[in-house]
Every structure is written in C-alpha cells, then in structure tokens.
Amino acid sequence: MNDVIRKTIFVCFFCIITSLVNAEEKQFNLYVGNFDFSDDGKKSTLFGIEHQNPSLVRDSFLGEISPVTGVFITADSAKYIYTGIQANYKIGSLNFNPSFTPGLYDEGDGKDLGHVIEFKTEIQISANLSDSSKIGFSYNHLSNASLGSKNPGANSYLFNFIKKF
C-alpha cells in the first residue's frame, strides 16, 4: 500500500474516532460474516464495526436517513474503511436498513478488487431484542463501478449485533 493511501486511511480513522468521542448517543453494529462467499478461491471470514449517531437521523423524502461510518478486516488482511448513508424503515416487527457507503479498500493478502476506491451497497434486516439491542442479517456488494482496469466485485453476508448506548 503506498504512502498516500496509508495517510488517507489514518485521517479517515482519526475522523471516525473523533466523531465517536464527541457523539452524545452512540449506536454500534458489530458484525461477522463471509467476505466474497461467491468466489471459492478468495472467500474469507470478515469482522467489522459500524457507527451510527442516532442524534443525526433525519426525515427526508426517502424516509428516515442517517450517516453511517465503519471499517472491516478479513482473515486475509483485506481492509475497508467507509462512510455513507443508511435508510431506516420499520416493517412490522422488523427493521429494514439499505445503505450506500463509498470507501477505501486495501487488499492485503486477499482479493484484488481493482481499485482503492470501492462502493458498498448493503441490505440489512434486524429484529429488536430490547429497546437498545437488535440482532440481524445483512448482504452487501463491494464494487469499484469500473474505476479500475478490472471490477470483479465481492459479495458478502454478515450476522449483526446492534447496540445503542
């Protein structure tokens, strides 16, 4: 990974930590799953954490939306740091949360996705365990939208535990 990318990731990580410390309310999504499950040669276990500040939730013509920021790492040392938006919909007793989060990707010893800039689209479904805890399942796709010379993409499924503090 070149020096510019390392510095950019450091600045993004610093901004995430600063926003977490300054947030009055905090909601974290801890997740584990299978990175690129559809590629037998490059699939890998992944672990991640995502932050959402409940005080920044806004009503819009798309419904309730909020910023979301996170990072994941795979067992093959691939890393992705991202920030974007998430919509929040309640359907009966289930929560439905589609999101779009551009970010920076480093392949480590994992899959070469063709570019450092990748876009993650995700659909998450969760159920409330209590007023402050949820458990859920999500599916996402990572793609560089043909910014690079190749764009193989990666599909992942995840198990989520969401906790509001």
PyMOL commands that place a pseudoatom at each C-alpha (Angstrom):
pseudoatom trace, name=CA, resn=MET, resi=1, chain=A, elem=C, hetatm=0, pos=[0.000, 0.000, 0.000]
pseudoatom trace, name=CA, resn=ASN, resi=2, chain=A, elem=C, hetatm=0, pos=[1.502, 3.328, -0.944]
pseudoatom trace, name=CA, resn=ASP, resi=3, chain=A, elem=C, hetatm=0, pos=[2.124, 6.168, 1.498]
pseudoatom trace, name=CA, resn=VAL, resi=4, chain=A, elem=C, hetatm=0, pos=[-0.729, 8.402, 0.249]
pseudoatom trace, name=CA, resn=ILE, resi=5, chain=A, elem=C, hetatm=0, pos=[-3.283, 5.649, 0.849]
pseudoatom trace, name=CA, resn=ARG, resi=6, chain=A, elem=C, hetatm=0, pos=[-1.899, 4.971, 4.352]
pseudoatom trace, name=CA, resn=LYS, resi=7, chain=A, elem=C, hetatm=0, pos=[-2.133, 8.665, 5.247]
pseudoatom trace, name=CA, resn=THR, resi=8, chain=A, elem=C, hetatm=0, pos=[-5.683, 8.883, 3.864]
pseudoatom trace, name=CA, resn=ILE, resi=9, chain=A, elem=C, hetatm=0, pos=[-6.769, 5.837, 5.881]
pseudoatom trace, name=CA, resn=PHE, resi=10, chain=A, elem=C, hetatm=0, pos=[-5.143, 7.324, 9.012]
pseudoatom trace, name=CA, resn=VAL, resi=11, chain=A, elem=C, hetatm=0, pos=[-7.009, 10.638, 8.540]
pseudoatom trace, name=CA, resn=CYS, resi=12, chain=A, elem=C, hetatm=0, pos=[-10.319, 8.796, 7.994]
pseudoatom trace, name=CA, resn=PHE, resi=13, chain=A, elem=C, hetatm=0, pos=[-9.720, 6.622, 11.069]
pseudoatom trace, name=CA, resn=PHE, resi=14, chain=A, elem=C, hetatm=0, pos=[-8.889, 9.737, 13.138]
pseudoatom trace, name=CA, resn=CYS, resi=15, chain=A, elem=C, hetatm=0, pos=[-12.128, 11.408, 11.973]
pseudoatom trace, name=CA, resn=ILE, resi=16, chain=A, elem=C, hetatm=0, pos=[-14.146, 8.306, 12.927]
pseudoatom trace, name=CA, resn=ILE, resi=17, chain=A, elem=C, hetatm=0, pos=[-12.606, 8.143, 16.411]
pseudoatom trace, name=CA, resn=THR, resi=18, chain=A, elem=C, hetatm=0, pos=[-13.182, 11.890, 16.930]
pseudoatom trace, name=CA, resn=SER, resi=19, chain=A, elem=C, hetatm=0, pos=[-16.854, 11.586, 15.928]
pseudoatom trace, name=CA, resn=LEU, resi=20, chain=A, elem=C, hetatm=0, pos=[-17.314, 8.630, 18.288]
pseudoatom trace, name=CA, resn=VAL, resi=21, chain=A, elem=C, hetatm=0, pos=[-15.854, 10.501, 21.256]
pseudoatom trace, name=CA, resn=ASN, resi=22, chain=A, elem=C, hetatm=0, pos=[-17.958, 13.621, 20.606]
pseudoatom trace, name=CA, resn=ALA, resi=23, chain=A, elem=C, hetatm=0, pos=[-21.273, 11.852, 19.968]
pseudoatom trace, name=CA, resn=GLU, resi=24, chain=A, elem=C, hetatm=0, pos=[-23.866, 12.136, 22.743]
pseudoatom trace, name=CA, resn=GLU, resi=25, chain=A, elem=C, hetatm=0, pos=[-25.662, 8.965, 21.668]
pseudoatom trace, name=CA, resn=LYS, resi=26, chain=A, elem=C, hetatm=0, pos=[-23.888, 6.037, 20.094]
pseudoatom trace, name=CA, resn=GLN, resi=27, chain=A, elem=C, hetatm=0, pos=[-25.071, 3.029, 18.146]
pseudoatom trace, name=CA, resn=PHE, resi=28, chain=A, elem=C, hetatm=0, pos=[-22.617, 0.320, 17.145]
pseudoatom trace, name=CA, resn=ASN, resi=29, chain=A, elem=C, hetatm=0, pos=[-23.113, -2.575, 14.768]
pseudoatom trace, name=CA, resn=LEU, resi=30, chain=A, elem=C, hetatm=0, pos=[-20.648, -5.415, 15.379]
pseudoatom trace, name=CA, resn=TYR, resi=31, chain=A, elem=C, hetatm=0, pos=[-20.685, -7.891, 12.535]
pseudoatom trace, name=CA, resn=VAL, resi=32, chain=A, elem=C, hetatm=0, pos=[-19.022, -11.099, 11.401]
pseudoatom trace, name=CA, resn=GLY, resi=33, chain=A, elem=C, hetatm=0, pos=[-19.511, -12.977, 8.172]
pseudoatom trace, name=CA, resn=ASN, resi=34, chain=A, elem=C, hetatm=0, pos=[-18.124, -14.356, 4.961]
pseudoatom trace, name=CA, resn=PHE, resi=35, chain=A, elem=C, hetatm=0, pos=[-16.340, -11.949, 2.592]
pseudoatom trace, name=CA, resn=ASP, resi=36, chain=A, elem=C, hetatm=0, pos=[-16.812, -12.773, -1.105]
pseudoatom trace, name=CA, resn=PHE, resi=37, chain=A, elem=C, hetatm=0, pos=[-18.633, -16.049, -0.452]
pseudoatom trace, name=CA, resn=SER, resi=38, chain=A, elem=C, hetatm=0, pos=[-19.291, -16.483, -4.201]
pseudoatom trace, name=CA, resn=ASP, resi=39, chain=A, elem=C, hetatm=0, pos=[-15.545, -16.733, -5.068]
pseudoatom trace, name=CA, resn=ASP, resi=40, chain=A, elem=C, hetatm=0, pos=[-14.227, -20.092, -3.816]
pseudoatom trace, name=CA, resn=GLY, resi=41, chain=A, elem=C, hetatm=0, pos=[-10.607, -19.003, -4.333]
pseudoatom trace, name=CA, resn=LYS, resi=42, chain=A, elem=C, hetatm=0, pos=[-10.810, -15.726, -2.381]
pseudoatom trace, name=CA, resn=LYS, resi=43, chain=A, elem=C, hetatm=0, pos=[-13.611, -16.076, 0.163]
pseudoatom trace, name=CA, resn=SER, resi=44, chain=A, elem=C, hetatm=0, pos=[-12.599, -15.174, 3.697]
pseudoatom trace, name=CA, resn=THR, resi=45, chain=A, elem=C, hetatm=0, pos=[-14.010, -14.546, 7.157]
pseudoatom trace, name=CA, resn=LEU, resi=46, chain=A, elem=C, hetatm=0, pos=[-14.525, -10.880, 7.997]
pseudoatom trace, name=CA, resn=PHE, resi=47, chain=A, elem=C, hetatm=0, pos=[-15.107, -8.861, 11.158]
pseudoatom trace, name=CA, resn=GLY, resi=48, chain=A, elem=C, hetatm=0, pos=[-16.284, -5.263, 11.296]
pseudoatom trace, name=CA, resn=ILE, resi=49, chain=A, elem=C, hetatm=0, pos=[-17.688, -2.441, 13.346]
pseudoatom trace, name=CA, resn=GLU, resi=50, chain=A, elem=C, hetatm=0, pos=[-20.006, 0.312, 12.232]
pseudoatom trace, name=CA, resn=HIS, resi=51, chain=A, elem=C, hetatm=0, pos=[-21.088, 3.504, 13.998]
pseudoatom trace, name=CA, resn=GLN, resi=52, chain=A, elem=C, hetatm=0, pos=[-24.319, 5.413, 13.634]
pseudoatom trace, name=CA, resn=ASN, resi=53, chain=A, elem=C, hetatm=0, pos=[-25.078, 8.570, 15.612]
pseudoatom trace, name=CA, resn=PRO, resi=54, chain=A, elem=C, hetatm=0, pos=[-28.831, 8.444, 16.454]
pseudoatom trace, name=CA, resn=SER, resi=55, chain=A, elem=C, hetatm=0, pos=[-28.902, 12.223, 17.004]
pseudoatom trace, name=CA, resn=LEU, resi=56, chain=A, elem=C, hetatm=0, pos=[-28.071, 12.739, 13.287]
pseudoatom trace, name=CA, resn=VAL, resi=57, chain=A, elem=C, hetatm=0, pos=[-31.109, 10.807, 11.991]
pseudoatom trace, name=CA, resn=ARG, resi=58, chain=A, elem=C, hetatm=0, pos=[-33.158, 12.994, 9.628]
pseudoatom trace, name=CA, resn=ASP, resi=59, chain=A, elem=C, hetatm=0, pos=[-36.506, 12.657, 7.887]
pseudoatom trace, name=CA, resn=SER, resi=60, chain=A, elem=C, hetatm=0, pos=[-36.302, 13.046, 4.109]
pseudoatom trace, name=CA, resn=PHE, resi=61, chain=A, elem=C, hetatm=0, pos=[-38.337, 12.268, 1.002]
pseudoatom trace, name=CA, resn=LEU, resi=62, chain=A, elem=C, hetatm=0, pos=[-36.653, 8.813, 1.143]
pseudoatom trace, name=CA, resn=GLY, resi=63, chain=A, elem=C, hetatm=0, pos=[-37.800, 8.268, 4.727]
pseudoatom trace, name=CA, resn=GLU, resi=64, chain=A, elem=C, hetatm=0, pos=[-35.572, 8.312, 7.788]
pseudoatom trace, name=CA, resn=ILE, resi=65, chain=A, elem=C, hetatm=0, pos=[-31.859, 8.509, 6.838]
pseudoatom trace, name=CA, resn=SER, resi=66, chain=A, elem=C, hetatm=0, pos=[-28.645, 8.838, 8.817]
pseudoatom trace, name=CA, resn=PRO, resi=67, chain=A, elem=C, hetatm=0, pos=[-24.885, 8.855, 8.283]
pseudoatom trace, name=CA, resn=VAL, resi=68, chain=A, elem=C, hetatm=0, pos=[-23.020, 5.630, 8.942]
pseudoatom trace, name=CA, resn=THR, resi=69, chain=A, elem=C, hetatm=0, pos=[-19.271, 5.015, 9.257]
pseudoatom trace, name=CA, resn=GLY, resi=70, chain=A, elem=C, hetatm=0, pos=[-17.341, 1.786, 9.667]
pseudoatom trace, name=CA, resn=VAL, resi=71, chain=A, elem=C, hetatm=0, pos=[-14.413, -0.466, 8.990]
pseudoatom trace, name=CA, resn=PHE, resi=72, chain=A, elem=C, hetatm=0, pos=[-13.903, -4.177, 8.376]
pseudoatom trace, name=CA, resn=ILE, resi=73, chain=A, elem=C, hetatm=0, pos=[-10.942, -6.515, 8.106]
pseudoatom trace, name=CA, resn=THR, resi=74, chain=A, elem=C, hetatm=0, pos=[-10.828, -10.010, 6.639]
pseudoatom trace, name=CA, resn=ALA, resi=75, chain=A, elem=C, hetatm=0, pos=[-8.842, -13.050, 7.740]
pseudoatom trace, name=CA, resn=ASP, resi=76, chain=A, elem=C, hetatm=0, pos=[-6.665, -12.352, 4.651]
pseudoatom trace, name=CA, resn=SER, resi=77, chain=A, elem=C, hetatm=0, pos=[-5.857, -8.822, 5.951]
pseudoatom trace, name=CA, resn=ALA, resi=78, chain=A, elem=C, hetatm=0, pos=[-8.023, -7.004, 3.397]
pseudoatom trace, name=CA, resn=LYS, resi=79, chain=A, elem=C, hetatm=0, pos=[-9.356, -3.761, 4.903]
pseudoatom trace, name=CA, resn=TYR, resi=80, chain=A, elem=C, hetatm=0, pos=[-12.206, -1.420, 4.028]
pseudoatom trace, name=CA, resn=ILE, resi=81, chain=A, elem=C, hetatm=0, pos=[-12.965, 1.903, 5.731]
pseudoatom trace, name=CA, resn=TYR, resi=82, chain=A, elem=C, hetatm=0, pos=[-16.162, 3.663, 4.701]
pseudoatom trace, name=CA, resn=THR, resi=83, chain=A, elem=C, hetatm=0, pos=[-18.758, 6.322, 5.357]
pseudoatom trace, name=CA, resn=GLY, resi=84, chain=A, elem=C, hetatm=0, pos=[-22.116, 6.966, 3.740]
pseudoatom trace, name=CA, resn=ILE, resi=85, chain=A, elem=C, hetatm=0, pos=[-25.848, 6.954, 4.361]
pseudoatom trace, name=CA, resn=GLN, resi=86, chain=A, elem=C, hetatm=0, pos=[-28.329, 4.425, 5.674]
pseudoatom trace, name=CA, resn=ALA, resi=87, chain=A, elem=C, hetatm=0, pos=[-32.108, 4.488, 5.424]
pseudoatom trace, name=CA, resn=ASN, resi=88, chain=A, elem=C, hetatm=0, pos=[-34.155, 3.256, 8.375]
pseudoatom trace, name=CA, resn=TYR, resi=89, chain=A, elem=C, hetatm=0, pos=[-37.534, 1.581, 7.759]
pseudoatom trace, name=CA, resn=LYS, resi=90, chain=A, elem=C, hetatm=0, pos=[-39.717, -0.335, 10.204]
pseudoatom trace, name=CA, resn=ILE, resi=91, chain=A, elem=C, hetatm=0, pos=[-41.815, -3.115, 8.662]
pseudoatom trace, name=CA, resn=GLY, resi=92, chain=A, elem=C, hetatm=0, pos=[-43.907, -4.740, 11.372]
pseudoatom trace, name=CA, resn=SER, resi=93, chain=A, elem=C, hetatm=0, pos=[-41.504, -6.095, 13.965]
pseudoatom trace, name=CA, resn=LEU, resi=94, chain=A, elem=C, hetatm=0, pos=[-38.539, -5.971, 11.567]
pseudoatom trace, name=CA, resn=ASN, resi=95, chain=A, elem=C, hetatm=0, pos=[-36.087, -3.172, 10.780]
pseudoatom trace, name=CA, resn=PHE, resi=96, chain=A, elem=C, hetatm=0, pos=[-35.057, -2.800, 7.136]
pseudoatom trace, name=CA, resn=ASN, resi=97, chain=A, elem=C, hetatm=0, pos=[-31.872, -0.775, 6.510]
pseudoatom trace, name=CA, resn=PRO, resi=98, chain=A, elem=C, hetatm=0, pos=[-30.464, -0.317, 2.991]
pseudoatom trace, name=CA, resn=SER, resi=99, chain=A, elem=C, hetatm=0, pos=[-27.203, 1.652, 2.819]
pseudoatom trace, name=CA, resn=PHE, resi=100, chain=A, elem=C, hetatm=0, pos=[-24.672, 3.099, 0.384]
pseudoatom trace, name=CA, resn=THR, resi=101, chain=A, elem=C, hetatm=0, pos=[-21.134, 3.661, 1.670]
pseudoatom trace, name=CA, resn=PRO, resi=102, chain=A, elem=C, hetatm=0, pos=[-18.160, 4.642, -0.509]
pseudoatom trace, name=CA, resn=GLY, resi=103, chain=A, elem=C, hetatm=0, pos=[-14.766, 3.894, 0.995]
pseudoatom trace, name=CA, resn=LEU, resi=104, chain=A, elem=C, hetatm=0, pos=[-11.112, 2.950, 0.707]
pseudoatom trace, name=CA, resn=TYR, resi=105, chain=A, elem=C, hetatm=0, pos=[-10.073, -0.680, 0.189]
pseudoatom trace, name=CA, resn=ASP, resi=106, chain=A, elem=C, hetatm=0, pos=[-6.693, -2.349, 0.715]
pseudoatom trace, name=CA, resn=GLU, resi=107, chain=A, elem=C, hetatm=0, pos=[-6.486, -5.957, -0.487]
pseudoatom trace, name=CA, resn=GLY, resi=108, chain=A, elem=C, hetatm=0, pos=[-3.801, -7.105, 1.982]
pseudoatom trace, name=CA, resn=ASP, resi=109, chain=A, elem=C, hetatm=0, pos=[-3.345, -10.808, 1.144]
pseudoatom trace, name=CA, resn=GLY, resi=110, chain=A, elem=C, hetatm=0, pos=[-6.976, -11.027, -0.012]
pseudoatom trace, name=CA, resn=LYS, resi=111, chain=A, elem=C, hetatm=0, pos=[-8.858, -10.339, -3.208]
pseudoatom trace, name=CA, resn=ASP, resi=112, chain=A, elem=C, hetatm=0, pos=[-7.724, -7.630, -5.633]
pseudoatom trace, name=CA, resn=LEU, resi=113, chain=A, elem=C, hetatm=0, pos=[-10.886, -5.621, -6.335]
pseudoatom trace, name=CA, resn=GLY, resi=114, chain=A, elem=C, hetatm=0, pos=[-9.175, -3.456, -8.970]
pseudoatom trace, name=CA, resn=HIS, resi=115, chain=A, elem=C, hetatm=0, pos=[-9.125, -0.036, -7.259]
pseudoatom trace, name=CA, resn=VAL, resi=116, chain=A, elem=C, hetatm=0, pos=[-8.573, 1.609, -3.869]
pseudoatom trace, name=CA, resn=ILE, resi=117, chain=A, elem=C, hetatm=0, pos=[-11.998, 3.335, -4.111]
pseudoatom trace, name=CA, resn=GLU, resi=118, chain=A, elem=C, hetatm=0, pos=[-14.858, 0.883, -3.686]
pseudoatom trace, name=CA, resn=PHE, resi=119, chain=A, elem=C, hetatm=0, pos=[-18.606, 1.337, -3.160]
pseudoatom trace, name=CA, resn=LYS, resi=120, chain=A, elem=C, hetatm=0, pos=[-20.555, -0.851, -0.734]
pseudoatom trace, name=CA, resn=THR, resi=121, chain=A, elem=C, hetatm=0, pos=[-24.299, -1.336, -1.143]
pseudoatom trace, name=CA, resn=GLU, resi=122, chain=A, elem=C, hetatm=0, pos=[-25.971, -3.292, 1.631]
pseudoatom trace, name=CA, resn=ILE, resi=123, chain=A, elem=C, hetatm=0, pos=[-29.348, -4.542, 2.779]
pseudoatom trace, name=CA, resn=GLN, resi=124, chain=A, elem=C, hetatm=0, pos=[-29.766, -5.330, 6.474]
pseudoatom trace, name=CA, resn=ILE, resi=125, chain=A, elem=C, hetatm=0, pos=[-32.772, -6.880, 8.210]
pseudoatom trace, name=CA, resn=SER, resi=126, chain=A, elem=C, hetatm=0, pos=[-32.876, -6.909, 12.003]
pseudoatom trace, name=CA, resn=ALA, resi=127, chain=A, elem=C, hetatm=0, pos=[-35.229, -7.577, 14.891]
pseudoatom trace, name=CA, resn=ASN, resi=128, chain=A, elem=C, hetatm=0, pos=[-35.334, -5.794, 18.235]
pseudoatom trace, name=CA, resn=LEU, resi=129, chain=A, elem=C, hetatm=0, pos=[-34.113, -7.777, 21.232]
pseudoatom trace, name=CA, resn=SER, resi=130, chain=A, elem=C, hetatm=0, pos=[-34.809, -4.792, 23.528]
pseudoatom trace, name=CA, resn=ASP, resi=131, chain=A, elem=C, hetatm=0, pos=[-35.125, -1.004, 23.253]
pseudoatom trace, name=CA, resn=SER, resi=132, chain=A, elem=C, hetatm=0, pos=[-31.349, -0.744, 22.833]
pseudoatom trace, name=CA, resn=SER, resi=133, chain=A, elem=C, hetatm=0, pos=[-30.331, -4.022, 21.120]
pseudoatom trace, name=CA, resn=LYS, resi=134, chain=A, elem=C, hetatm=0, pos=[-31.017, -5.667, 17.762]
pseudoatom trace, name=CA, resn=ILE, resi=135, chain=A, elem=C, hetatm=0, pos=[-29.851, -8.815, 16.020]
pseudoatom trace, name=CA, resn=GLY, resi=136, chain=A, elem=C, hetatm=0, pos=[-29.810, -9.091, 12.260]
pseudoatom trace, name=CA, resn=PHE, resi=137, chain=A, elem=C, hetatm=0, pos=[-28.538, -10.389, 8.957]
pseudoatom trace, name=CA, resn=SER, resi=138, chain=A, elem=C, hetatm=0, pos=[-27.158, -8.415, 6.022]
pseudoatom trace, name=CA, resn=TYR, resi=139, chain=A, elem=C, hetatm=0, pos=[-25.926, -8.887, 2.486]
pseudoatom trace, name=CA, resn=ASN, resi=140, chain=A, elem=C, hetatm=0, pos=[-23.586, -6.471, 0.700]
pseudoatom trace, name=CA, resn=HIS, resi=141, chain=A, elem=C, hetatm=0, pos=[-21.790, -5.991, -2.583]
pseudoatom trace, name=CA, resn=LEU, resi=142, chain=A, elem=C, hetatm=0, pos=[-18.468, -4.163, -2.995]
pseudoatom trace, name=CA, resn=SER, resi=143, chain=A, elem=C, hetatm=0, pos=[-17.653, -2.724, -6.433]
pseudoatom trace, name=CA, resn=ASN, resi=144, chain=A, elem=C, hetatm=0, pos=[-15.435, -0.005, -7.889]
pseudoatom trace, name=CA, resn=ALA, resi=145, chain=A, elem=C, hetatm=0, pos=[-18.028, 0.943, -10.538]
pseudoatom trace, name=CA, resn=SER, resi=146, chain=A, elem=C, hetatm=0, pos=[-15.385, 0.287, -13.234]
pseudoatom trace, name=CA, resn=LEU, resi=147, chain=A, elem=C, hetatm=0, pos=[-12.978, 2.948, -11.901]
pseudoatom trace, name=CA, resn=GLY, resi=148, chain=A, elem=C, hetatm=0, pos=[-10.150, 0.415, -12.197]
pseudoatom trace, name=CA, resn=SER, resi=149, chain=A, elem=C, hetatm=0, pos=[-8.912, -1.742, -15.038]
pseudoatom trace, name=CA, resn=LYS, resi=150, chain=A, elem=C, hetatm=0, pos=[-10.891, -4.609, -13.528]
pseudoatom trace, name=CA, resn=ASN, resi=151, chain=A, elem=C, hetatm=0, pos=[-14.011, -4.767, -11.378]
pseudoatom trace, name=CA, resn=PRO, resi=152, chain=A, elem=C, hetatm=0, pos=[-14.569, -8.285, -10.027]
pseudoatom trace, name=CA, resn=GLY, resi=153, chain=A, elem=C, hetatm=0, pos=[-16.684, -7.146, -7.053]
pseudoatom trace, name=CA, resn=ALA, resi=154, chain=A, elem=C, hetatm=0, pos=[-17.234, -9.056, -3.836]
pseudoatom trace, name=CA, resn=ASN, resi=155, chain=A, elem=C, hetatm=0, pos=[-20.447, -10.374, -2.257]
pseudoatom trace, name=CA, resn=SER, resi=156, chain=A, elem=C, hetatm=0, pos=[-20.647, -10.867, 1.497]
pseudoatom trace, name=CA, resn=TYR, resi=157, chain=A, elem=C, hetatm=0, pos=[-23.174, -11.983, 4.071]
pseudoatom trace, name=CA, resn=LEU, resi=158, chain=A, elem=C, hetatm=0, pos=[-22.999, -10.921, 7.688]
pseudoatom trace, name=CA, resn=PHE, resi=159, chain=A, elem=C, hetatm=0, pos=[-24.530, -11.546, 11.092]
pseudoatom trace, name=CA, resn=ASN, resi=160, chain=A, elem=C, hetatm=0, pos=[-25.085, -8.306, 13.026]
pseudoatom trace, name=CA, resn=PHE, resi=161, chain=A, elem=C, hetatm=0, pos=[-25.439, -7.290, 16.663]
pseudoatom trace, name=CA, resn=ILE, resi=162, chain=A, elem=C, hetatm=0, pos=[-26.538, -3.655, 17.022]
pseudoatom trace, name=CA, resn=LYS, resi=163, chain=A, elem=C, hetatm=0, pos=[-26.373, -1.858, 20.375]
pseudoatom trace, name=CA, resn=LYS, resi=164, chain=A, elem=C, hetatm=0, pos=[-27.402, 1.717, 21.258]
pseudoatom trace, name=CA, resn=PHE, resi=165, chain=A, elem=C, hetatm=0, pos=[-25.705, 3.462, 24.193]
for i in range(1, 165): cmd.bond("trace and resi %d" % i, "trace and resi %d" % (i + 1))
show_as sticks, trace
zoom trace
